[in-house]
Amino acid sequence: MRVLAAAGVVLAFAAAAIASSLYRGSGAAFLFFNACFCLLVGLAFPKPRLYVYTFAAAFLVLGFWLKVVFHAIAAPGFVEPVGDFSHTPAEWDRALQVAACAALGLSAARLGHLAWAARLPDQVYPEPPPWFVRWRKPVWLLTIVLVIAINAANLRFAFYQIGVRPKLPLPLHGHVLAGWLVNVGFALWVAALAWWDHRHGRPLGRGLLAAAGEAFLSAISAFSRMNFLVHTVPYVLALAERRAELLPAIKRRSLYMLAAAFLALFVLGVLAVFWLRVYHYYGYAADAPGNEPLAGHVERTIWKQAPLLLVHRWVGLEGVLAVGASERSARRLAEAIFESPALGEKSVFQRTAKPAYLSENPAQFTFLANAGPVAVLWFSGSLAVVLLGMAAIGAVAFATEEAARRWTGNPFLVAVSGATLANVVSQTTFFYLTLIFLLQLWLALLFVGALQRLKLGNA
């Protein structure tokens, strides 16, 4: 692991050095940009560590640093829309300054957390609740049935699918709950059960395999390749963080089998999502005249899009470039923060980014460009607003994780919730939706913590 980390660091410095010689703008701006992102990455390692910070920093690095270096070296053009951005050196320098301030803002929040968390008492990890110990098998069985059933229903009715509008609104907004369970709710619940199982002395590998199965079903059901990674990679970090306790609970052969299962499910999930997206987005029908064979279209899509996922899938740089080439003011910032998601393609960021792939059938599909929080804050035109705004976002996210840690004492649950929160924040286009997700996450964590303290089953 250390060898791989060292190799990654060497590769990153080599890529930055090459990009520096090819970058068209100011060398000082490029150096400052790299220094800020080095600080951002470095602050992920001191203890006490934060899962939400680790993932948020990773998303910023992928969304900004990796893209800047890649574009400086290869100049491949953009997949995501960039509005009126005209590729001038001044525009690139301005975008790098914005990204650097965003990294500094999140780093400042992390430094504040390190200073504050050093005063906290040691974490107490409670035993599993008595009701779970007593009814463990029925709880797991009911969970598995519900995960399969609701994900299957989601495939049919699209309670939560990328780009697809819900097809079956349920009474009392039941479709919203079903979509939330597919997106994150089941992942949080399985994380809670897997940890309780471990604390009860059950084989840890079974809980991890259940988490991989839930992630696989969620990814397919939601048409989201990212869901699998967000639901499973947190376990890898949790295992690494507590390896002295957790790794001995998994036999070496079981660990290899788990790694192989995770990799196989990820590959199968990616292929299935490609197939489902092509089938649903393009309205394939067996008797449709002139349609390219489905298998051929899927294969062509995979060969075209798969190489782009590593660099172009992440949210960040394009939004900042688009906003940087548009009008920026306090009024525009207020408009971007408070506008309704119902505006869709008429929202301020969509008008700014000018995406070319808006849906031809808005009654069924919604394809919008993601801004990211940095781009939304940059509508202000102030680097100070970007820095302070990212610091404030980081402070709320870090406080959420610390509260979850103290309330639940469940590292698996804390890791998964931190990853999902960082993922949602990194893709923020409408702050209203991010706030709703945060409130839902708080309620879920309160619910699990309350169940942790429920004494039912003691008798």
C-alpha positions as CSV (number, residue, x, y, z in Angstrom):
1,M,0.0,0.0,0.0
2,R,2.8,2.4,0.9
3,V,4.6,1.6,-2.4
4,L,1.4,2.4,-4.4
5,A,1.0,5.6,-2.5
6,A,4.6,6.6,-3.1
7,A,4.2,5.8,-6.8
8,G,1.0,7.9,-7.0
9,V,2.8,10.9,-5.4
10,V,5.7,10.6,-7.8
11,L,3.3,10.3,-10.8
12,A,1.3,13.3,-9.6
13,F,4.4,15.5,-9.2
14,A,5.7,14.4,-12.6
15,A,2.4,15.2,-14.3
16,A,2.3,18.6,-12.6
17,A,5.8,19.4,-13.7
18,I,5.0,18.5,-17.3
19,A,1.8,20.5,-17.2
20,S,3.6,23.5,-15.7
21,S,5.9,23.7,-18.8
22,L,2.9,23.5,-21.1
23,Y,0.4,25.7,-19.2
24,R,-0.5,28.8,-21.3
25,G,-1.2,31.2,-18.4
26,S,0.9,32.6,-15.5
27,G,3.5,30.2,-14.0
28,A,2.9,31.9,-10.6
29,A,-0.9,31.1,-10.8
30,F,-0.2,27.5,-11.7
31,L,2.3,27.1,-8.8
32,F,-0.1,28.7,-6.3
33,F,-2.9,26.4,-7.6
34,N,-0.7,23.3,-7.1
35,A,0.5,24.4,-3.6
36,C,-3.1,24.9,-2.4
37,F,-4.1,21.4,-3.6
38,C,-1.0,19.9,-2.0
39,L,-2.2,21.4,1.3
40,L,-5.7,20.1,0.7
41,V,-4.5,16.5,0.2
42,G,-2.0,16.7,3.0
43,L,-4.6,17.6,5.5
44,A,-6.5,14.4,4.9
45,F,-3.9,12.4,6.8
46,P,-3.5,13.9,10.3
47,K,-5.6,12.4,13.1
48,P,-8.5,12.6,13.9
49,R,-9.3,11.9,10.2
50,L,-12.6,12.8,8.6
51,Y,-14.3,10.6,5.9
52,V,-16.3,13.5,4.6
53,Y,-13.1,15.7,4.2
54,T,-11.2,12.8,2.6
55,F,-13.9,12.4,-0.1
56,A,-14.6,16.1,-0.5
57,A,-10.8,16.7,-1.1
58,A,-10.7,13.8,-3.5
59,F,-13.7,15.2,-5.5
60,L,-12.0,18.6,-5.6
61,V,-8.7,17.1,-6.8
62,L,-10.5,15.1,-9.5
63,G,-12.8,17.9,-10.5
64,F,-10.1,20.6,-10.7
65,W,-6.4,19.5,-10.3
66,L,-6.6,16.4,-12.5
67,K,-8.6,18.2,-15.2
68,V,-6.3,21.3,-15.3
69,V,-3.2,19.0,-15.6
70,F,-4.8,16.8,-18.2
71,H,-6.0,19.8,-20.3
72,A,-2.6,21.5,-20.0
73,I,-0.8,18.4,-21.3
74,A,-3.3,17.0,-23.8
75,A,-5.7,19.9,-24.6
76,P,-8.5,17.4,-25.5
77,G,-11.4,19.8,-25.3
78,F,-14.3,19.6,-23.0
79,V,-17.1,17.1,-22.7
80,E,-19.2,19.2,-20.3
81,P,-20.4,22.6,-21.3
82,V,-18.3,25.7,-20.6
83,G,-20.6,28.5,-21.9
84,D,-18.7,31.4,-23.4
85,F,-15.3,30.4,-22.1
86,S,-12.8,31.3,-24.9
87,H,-9.6,29.6,-23.7
88,T,-7.6,32.8,-23.1
89,P,-4.6,32.6,-20.6
90,A,-6.4,35.2,-18.5
91,E,-9.5,33.1,-18.2
92,W,-7.4,30.0,-17.2
93,D,-5.5,32.0,-14.6
94,R,-8.8,33.2,-13.1
95,A,-10.2,29.7,-13.0
96,L,-7.1,28.4,-11.2
97,Q,-7.3,31.2,-8.7
98,V,-10.9,30.3,-7.9
99,A,-10.1,26.6,-7.5
100,A,-7.1,27.5,-5.3
101,C,-9.4,29.6,-3.1
102,A,-11.9,26.8,-2.9
103,A,-9.1,24.4,-1.8
104,L,-7.9,26.9,0.8
105,G,-11.4,27.4,2.2
106,L,-11.9,23.7,2.7
107,S,-8.4,23.4,4.1
108,A,-9.1,26.2,6.6
109,A,-12.2,24.4,7.8
110,R,-10.1,21.2,8.2
111,L,-7.5,23.1,10.3
112,G,-10.2,24.4,12.5
113,H,-11.5,20.9,12.9
114,L,-8.1,19.5,13.9
115,A,-7.7,22.2,16.5
116,W,-11.2,21.6,17.9
117,A,-11.3,17.8,17.8
118,A,-8.0,17.5,19.7
119,R,-10.0,18.6,22.8
120,L,-12.7,16.0,22.4
121,P,-12.9,12.9,24.7
122,D,-12.1,9.5,23.3
123,Q,-14.9,7.9,21.3
124,V,-17.0,5.2,22.9
125,Y,-18.2,2.3,20.7
126,P,-21.4,0.9,22.2
127,E,-22.5,-2.7,21.9
128,P,-25.2,-3.6,19.3
129,P,-28.7,-2.9,20.5
130,P,-30.5,-5.8,22.3
131,W,-33.3,-5.9,19.8
132,F,-30.9,-6.5,17.0
133,V,-29.1,-9.3,18.9
134,R,-32.4,-11.0,19.5
135,W,-34.0,-10.6,16.1
136,R,-30.8,-10.4,14.0
137,K,-31.9,-13.0,11.3
138,P,-35.4,-11.5,10.7
139,V,-33.9,-8.0,10.5
140,W,-31.3,-9.1,7.9
141,L,-33.9,-11.1,5.9
142,L,-36.4,-8.2,5.9
143,T,-33.6,-5.8,4.8
144,I,-32.6,-8.0,1.9
145,V,-36.2,-8.4,0.7
146,L,-36.8,-4.7,0.9
147,V,-33.5,-3.8,-0.9
148,I,-34.3,-6.2,-3.7
149,A,-38.0,-5.2,-4.0
150,I,-37.6,-1.4,-3.9
151,N,-34.6,-1.4,-6.3
152,A,-36.7,-3.6,-8.7
153,A,-39.6,-1.2,-8.4
154,N,-37.3,1.7,-9.1
155,L,-36.2,0.0,-12.3
156,R,-39.8,0.1,-13.4
157,F,-41.1,3.3,-11.9
158,A,-37.9,5.5,-11.8
159,F,-38.4,6.9,-8.2
160,Y,-34.7,7.8,-8.5
161,Q,-32.8,7.4,-11.8
162,I,-30.2,9.6,-13.3
163,G,-31.8,11.7,-16.0
164,V,-35.3,10.1,-15.7
165,R,-38.4,11.8,-14.2
166,P,-40.4,9.7,-11.7
167,K,-43.1,7.6,-13.5
168,L,-45.3,6.8,-10.5
169,P,-45.9,9.6,-7.9
170,L,-47.0,7.9,-4.7
171,P,-49.4,9.2,-2.1
172,L,-47.8,11.2,0.7
173,H,-44.7,11.6,-1.4
174,G,-43.9,7.9,-1.0
175,H,-41.9,8.0,-4.2
176,V,-39.5,10.5,-2.6
177,L,-38.8,8.1,0.3
178,A,-38.4,5.2,-2.1
179,G,-35.9,7.2,-4.2
180,W,-34.0,8.2,-1.1
181,L,-33.7,4.6,0.0
182,V,-32.3,3.6,-3.4
183,N,-29.9,6.5,-3.4
184,V,-28.5,6.4,0.1
185,G,-31.0,5.1,2.7
186,F,-30.4,1.4,2.2
187,A,-26.6,2.0,2.1
188,L,-26.8,3.7,5.5
189,W,-28.9,1.0,7.0
190,V,-26.7,-1.9,5.7
191,A,-23.7,-0.1,7.2
192,A,-25.4,0.0,10.6
193,L,-26.3,-3.7,10.4
194,A,-22.8,-4.7,9.2
195,W,-21.2,-2.9,12.2
196,W,-23.7,-4.3,14.7
197,D,-23.0,-7.8,13.3
198,H,-19.3,-7.3,13.8
199,R,-19.8,-6.0,17.4
200,H,-21.9,-9.1,18.0
201,G,-19.1,-11.4,17.0
202,R,-20.4,-12.4,13.6
203,P,-18.1,-12.8,10.5
204,L,-17.4,-9.3,9.2
205,G,-17.0,-10.5,5.6
206,R,-20.7,-11.3,5.4
207,G,-21.7,-7.7,6.2
208,L,-19.2,-6.3,3.7
209,L,-20.6,-8.7,1.0
210,A,-24.1,-7.5,1.8
211,A,-22.9,-3.9,1.4
212,A,-21.4,-4.7,-2.0
213,G,-24.7,-6.4,-3.0
214,E,-26.7,-3.3,-2.0
215,A,-24.3,-1.0,-3.9
216,F,-24.6,-3.2,-7.0
217,L,-28.4,-3.1,-6.9
218,S,-28.4,0.6,-6.2
219,A,-26.1,1.4,-9.1
220,I,-28.1,-0.6,-11.6
221,S,-31.5,0.6,-10.4
222,A,-30.4,4.3,-10.3
223,F,-28.5,4.2,-13.6
224,S,-25.5,5.5,-11.6
225,R,-22.0,4.1,-11.9
226,M,-21.0,6.4,-9.0
227,N,-23.4,4.8,-6.5
228,F,-21.4,1.6,-6.3
229,L,-18.2,3.5,-5.5
230,V,-19.8,5.9,-3.0
231,H,-21.5,2.9,-1.2
232,T,-18.4,0.6,-1.1
233,V,-15.2,2.6,-1.0
234,P,-16.0,4.1,2.5
235,Y,-15.7,0.5,3.9
236,V,-12.2,0.3,2.4
237,L,-11.2,3.5,4.3
238,A,-12.9,2.4,7.5
239,L,-11.0,-0.9,7.3
240,A,-7.8,0.9,6.7
241,E,-8.4,3.3,9.6
242,R,-9.2,0.6,12.1
243,R,-7.2,-2.2,10.5
244,A,-5.7,-3.4,13.8
245,E,-9.2,-4.3,15.0
246,L,-11.1,-5.1,11.8
247,L,-8.7,-7.0,9.5
248,P,-8.1,-9.8,12.0
249,A,-11.9,-10.4,11.9
250,I,-11.6,-11.4,8.2
251,K,-9.7,-14.4,7.1
252,R,-7.0,-13.7,4.5
253,R,-8.7,-15.9,1.9
254,S,-12.1,-14.3,2.6
255,L,-10.4,-10.9,2.2
256,Y,-9.2,-11.8,-1.3
257,M,-12.6,-13.2,-2.2
258,L,-14.2,-10.0,-1.0
259,A,-11.9,-7.9,-3.1
260,A,-12.6,-10.0,-6.2
261,A,-16.4,-9.8,-5.5
262,F,-16.2,-6.0,-5.2
263,L,-14.3,-5.7,-8.5
264,A,-16.5,-8.1,-10.3
265,L,-19.7,-6.4,-9.1
266,F,-18.3,-3.0,-10.1
267,V,-17.4,-4.1,-13.6
268,L,-20.8,-5.8,-14.0
269,G,-22.6,-2.8,-12.6
270,V,-20.8,-0.4,-15.0
271,L,-21.7,-2.6,-18.0
272,A,-25.3,-2.9,-16.9
273,V,-25.6,0.9,-16.4
274,F,-24.3,1.5,-19.9
275,W,-26.8,-1.0,-21.3
276,L,-29.8,0.4,-19.3
277,R,-28.9,4.0,-20.2
278,V,-28.7,3.3,-23.9
279,Y,-31.9,1.2,-23.8
280,H,-34.0,3.8,-21.9
281,Y,-32.5,7.1,-23.1
282,Y,-32.8,6.1,-26.8
283,G,-36.1,4.4,-26.5
284,Y,-35.1,1.1,-28.0
285,A,-37.9,-1.2,-29.3
286,A,-37.6,-4.5,-31.1
287,D,-39.8,-3.4,-34.0
288,A,-38.4,0.2,-34.3
289,P,-37.3,0.7,-38.0
290,G,-33.8,2.0,-38.5
291,N,-32.6,1.4,-35.0
292,E,-29.0,0.3,-34.6
293,P,-28.8,-3.1,-32.9
294,L,-28.9,-2.6,-29.1
295,A,-25.7,-4.6,-28.5
296,G,-23.8,-2.6,-31.1
297,H,-25.0,0.7,-29.7
298,V,-24.0,-0.3,-26.2
299,E,-20.6,-1.5,-27.3
300,R,-20.0,1.8,-29.3
301,T,-21.1,3.8,-26.3
302,I,-18.7,2.0,-23.9
303,W,-15.7,2.4,-26.2
304,K,-16.5,6.1,-26.6
305,Q,-17.4,7.0,-23.0
306,A,-15.4,4.6,-20.8
307,P,-12.0,6.3,-21.5
308,L,-13.5,9.7,-20.6
309,L,-14.8,8.7,-17.2
310,L,-11.6,9.0,-15.3
311,V,-11.1,12.6,-16.1
312,H,-14.3,14.1,-17.5
313,R,-16.9,12.6,-15.2
314,W,-16.0,14.7,-12.2
315,V,-17.7,18.1,-11.5
316,G,-15.8,21.3,-11.0
317,L,-13.6,23.0,-13.6
318,E,-16.1,23.4,-16.4
319,G,-18.6,25.1,-14.2
320,V,-16.0,27.6,-13.0
321,L,-14.9,28.3,-16.6
322,A,-18.5,28.9,-17.7
323,V,-19.2,31.2,-14.8
324,G,-15.9,33.0,-15.2
325,A,-16.9,34.0,-18.7
326,S,-20.3,35.4,-17.6
327,E,-21.7,38.2,-15.6
328,R,-20.8,37.9,-11.9
329,S,-22.3,40.0,-9.0
330,A,-23.9,39.6,-5.6
331,R,-27.3,39.6,-7.4
332,R,-26.3,36.7,-9.6
333,L,-25.0,34.8,-6.6
334,A,-28.3,35.3,-4.8
335,E,-30.2,34.2,-7.9
336,A,-28.1,31.0,-8.2
337,I,-28.4,30.1,-4.5
338,F,-32.1,30.7,-4.0
339,E,-33.7,29.8,-7.4
340,S,-36.0,26.8,-7.6
341,P,-34.9,23.5,-9.1
342,A,-38.1,23.5,-11.0
343,L,-36.6,26.0,-13.4
344,G,-34.5,23.2,-15.0
345,E,-32.9,24.4,-18.2
346,K,-34.0,27.9,-17.5
347,S,-32.0,28.2,-14.3
348,V,-29.1,30.7,-14.2
349,F,-26.3,28.1,-14.4
350,Q,-27.9,26.3,-17.3
351,R,-28.2,29.5,-19.2
352,T,-24.6,30.3,-18.4
353,A,-23.1,26.9,-19.2
354,K,-25.3,26.4,-22.4
355,P,-25.4,22.6,-22.4
356,A,-25.9,21.0,-25.8
357,Y,-27.6,17.9,-24.5
358,L,-30.8,19.2,-23.0
359,S,-33.6,16.6,-23.2
360,E,-35.8,16.5,-26.3
361,N,-38.5,15.0,-24.2
362,P,-38.5,17.0,-20.9
363,A,-41.7,15.2,-19.7
364,Q,-39.6,12.0,-19.4
365,F,-36.0,13.0,-19.1
366,T,-33.9,15.7,-17.5
367,F,-30.3,16.2,-18.6
368,L,-28.7,19.2,-17.0
369,A,-25.1,20.3,-16.5
370,N,-23.8,20.2,-12.9
371,A,-22.3,23.3,-11.5
372,G,-20.5,22.3,-8.3
373,P,-20.5,24.6,-5.3
374,V,-17.4,26.4,-6.3
375,A,-19.0,27.6,-9.6
376,V,-22.1,28.7,-7.8
377,L,-20.1,30.7,-5.3
378,W,-18.0,32.2,-8.1
379,F,-21.2,33.8,-9.4
380,S,-20.4,36.4,-6.8
381,G,-17.3,37.5,-8.6
382,S,-15.4,37.5,-5.3
383,L,-12.5,35.1,-4.4
384,A,-13.2,35.9,-0.8
385,V,-16.8,34.6,-1.1
386,V,-15.5,31.4,-2.7
387,L,-13.0,30.9,0.1
388,L,-15.4,31.7,2.9
389,G,-18.2,29.8,1.3
390,M,-16.2,26.6,1.0
391,A,-15.0,27.0,4.5
392,A,-18.6,27.3,5.7
393,I,-19.7,24.3,3.7
394,G,-16.8,22.3,5.1
395,A,-17.6,23.3,8.7
396,V,-21.2,22.1,8.3
397,A,-20.1,18.8,6.7
398,F,-17.4,18.2,9.4
399,A,-19.8,19.0,12.2
400,T,-22.3,16.5,10.7
401,E,-19.7,13.8,10.7
402,E,-18.5,14.5,14.2
403,A,-22.1,14.5,15.5
404,A,-22.8,11.2,13.6
405,R,-19.7,9.6,15.2
406,R,-20.6,10.7,18.7
407,W,-24.3,9.7,18.3
408,T,-23.9,6.3,16.6
409,G,-20.4,5.1,17.4
410,N,-20.5,3.3,14.1
411,P,-17.5,3.8,11.8
412,F,-19.1,2.1,8.8
413,L,-22.2,4.3,9.0
414,V,-20.0,7.4,9.5
415,A,-17.9,6.5,6.5
416,V,-20.8,5.9,4.2
417,S,-22.6,9.0,5.3
418,G,-19.5,11.1,4.9
419,A,-18.9,9.8,1.3
420,T,-22.5,10.4,0.3
421,L,-22.6,13.9,1.7
422,A,-19.3,14.8,0.0
423,N,-20.6,13.4,-3.3
424,V,-23.9,15.4,-3.1
425,V,-22.1,18.6,-2.1
426,S,-19.5,18.2,-4.9
427,Q,-22.3,18.1,-7.5
428,T,-24.4,21.0,-6.1
429,T,-26.2,23.0,-8.7
430,F,-29.2,23.9,-6.6
431,F,-28.4,24.6,-3.0
432,Y,-32.0,23.9,-2.1
433,L,-31.7,20.2,-3.1
434,T,-28.4,19.9,-1.2
435,L,-30.0,21.4,1.9
436,I,-32.9,18.9,1.6
437,F,-30.4,16.0,1.3
438,L,-28.6,17.3,4.4
439,L,-31.8,17.4,6.4
440,Q,-32.7,13.9,5.3
441,L,-29.2,12.7,6.3
442,W,-29.5,14.3,9.7
443,L,-32.9,12.6,10.2
444,A,-31.5,9.2,9.1
445,L,-28.5,9.5,11.5
446,L,-30.8,10.5,14.4
447,F,-33.1,7.5,13.6
448,V,-30.2,5.0,13.6
449,G,-28.8,6.5,16.8
450,A,-32.1,6.3,18.5
451,L,-32.5,2.6,17.4
452,Q,-29.0,2.1,18.8
453,R,-30.3,3.1,22.2
454,L,-33.6,1.2,22.1
455,K,-33.6,-1.3,24.9
456,L,-36.4,-3.4,23.4
457,G,-35.3,-7.1,23.5
458,N,-33.5,-7.1,26.8
459,A,-35.9,-9.6,28.2
